[in-house]
């Protein structure tokens, strides 16, 4: 499949009314044989994957790790 998709970090962690996340939709769109490029702009918004002691990672940080 050819194409381009633009997604914000906020939409990356959002879910539809059917319970599917934008991340799941994106992975499905890419397909198992994906041979393309994913670019993260403003990657500082994906911070806090490994936060300080007694803090939890952000959903955005976990989503960016998962898609990598």
Residue pairs with C-beta under 8 A, 6 or more apart in sequence:
1 29
1 31
5 26
5 29
7 22
7 26
9 42
9 45
9 46
9 60
9 63
9 64
10 60
11 22
12 22
12 23
12 26
12 60
12 63
12 64
12 67
13 21
13 22
13 23
13 59
13 60
13 63
14 21
14 22
15 21
15 22
16 22
16 25
23 63
23 66
23 67
26 67
27 67
30 36
38 67
38 68
40 46
40 64
43 64
45 60
46 58
46 60
46 61
46 63
46 64
47 58
47 61
48 55
48 57
48 58
48 61
49 57
49 58
49 61
49 62
49 64
49 65
50 57
51 57
51 58
